[in-house]
Amino acid sequence: MAKILPSEESIFPDELIAKKNAKLPKRNNARKGKKEGKSDASTKLVTLLEKDFAKKYLNVNEYQSKIYFSKENLETFLHWSFTFALVTYTENYLQEKPQKSAKAMASSLKEVKYKTHINEMLGYINYVKKLSDESGYEYDLFLTSLGKKSK
């Protein structure tokens, strides 16, 4: 599968993408061995959203001395990020299963553990959307609230 974003720019905590002990792409950070949570994921998201290409995609613009971003573009970005993370997590999850038939794989995707992870990923997306709404789509306020409320 082609990588769209380098792994260090994933907006999800590692534990929401792959099971423990699964091989993850090597990350380029000094926090090796430390568990990630919302705070780390939010830090990565803020870092990503501060990049020029992300600002351009989010249509960051100034209006009446305030800097705003496009709600719709942010949500599209979040939905695509979720989709890529879901594919990665599902692939890792199914690789650990001994069954190879389509029926067995479909049954694996009905397991509580799998569904719980998916719900956690959706919860993170909804958390970011809520912070976006609360910021009134003001770019700097959103990034600040994302950093503060995740700790």
N, C-alpha and C positions, 0 to 999 in steps of 0.2 A: 504494500500500500504506500502511496506517495505521501510524504509528510508535508503538511501545509504550513505548520508553524514548528519551529525548533522546540524540542521537548521542554527546555527551560522556560518557554513562554506559555505552557499550558496553564489555564486559569483554575484548574481543579487540583485539590490536594491529591497526592499520589494514592492515598488509601481509597479514594473514590474511583480510581481508574483501574488499578490492579490489586489483586489479592496480596496479602502478605506473603513473602518469600517468592513472589513472581519476579521475573526479570523485567526491570524497568530500563528505559533508555538512560544512558549516563547523563547526569545533570551537571551543569557547569557551575557548581556553587560550593561554598565552604561549609554548608550545613549537613554534610553527609552523616547518615546515621540518626538524624533527628526526625521525629515524626512531624508531618505537616498537618496543619489544621486550617480553619477558615482564615486565620491571621496570615499565614504564609501564602495561601492562595490569593488573598486579597492584595497582599504586597506584590505578588507576581502580576496580578491584574492591573494594579495601579502603574507598575513599571511598563507594562505593555501599552496601556492606554495613553501614556505620556510620549510614546514614540510618534514621529511625524506621520508615518503611514496610517497609524490608528486614528490620529487626530483628523487626518484628511477623510478617512472612511466615516468617522463619526460626524463629519461636517461641523467641526468645532468652529464657531464664529462669534463675533462680538456684536452685541445689540444693546444699545443704551448703556454702555460702559460695563456690561456683564458678558461673560463668556458662556455660551450655551453649546449643547451638543444635541444631535438627533436621537430622540427616544427610539424611533423605529430602527435606526441603524445599529444602535447598541443592542437592542433586543435580537435583531438578526444575527449579530456577532455572537451573542450569548447562545442562541439556538444552534448555530453551526458549531460552536465550541462544544456544546453538549453532545451533538451528533458525533463528532470525531472522538470525544472521550467515551461515548457509549460503544462505538465500534471497537475501540481499543480494549475497553474493559470486557466486552462480550467475547472477543477473540481470546483474550487471556483466560477468561472463565471457562470457555469451552475446551481449550487446550488441556486443561487439567482433568477433564472428564474422560474416563476410559471408553465410553460408548462413542461409536462413530456413526451410527445410523441417524438419519434425519429425525426420526421419531424420538430417539433418545436425547438428541440435542435440544429439540423443541421442549421436551419434558424438563430438561435442566434449566431452561429459561423461565420455568414456572416456579422454581424453588424460592423459598422465602429469602434466603441469603442474597440471591441475585436481585430480586425485587427490592429488597431493603437498600442495596447500594444504588439502584436506579432512583429510588425515592430520595436518597440523600443528595444525589447529584441534582435532581430537580429542585430540591429544597435550597441548594446553594444558588441556583439560577434565580429562583424567586426572591431570595435574600438580596441579591445584587439588584434585581429589578425594583424591589422595595426601596433600597437606598437611592436608586436613580430617581424614583418618583418623589421621595422625600426631599431631594435636593432641588426640585423644580427644574431639573435638567440643566442646572448651572454646573459647568465642567469642573471648576476648582472645588466647589462645595461638595460635589459628588465624590471626587477623589479623596478629599479630606475625610468625609464621613465614612467612606469605604475603609480607610486606614484606621480610623478611631474606633468604629463600632465592631470591628472584627477582632480586636484584642481582648 
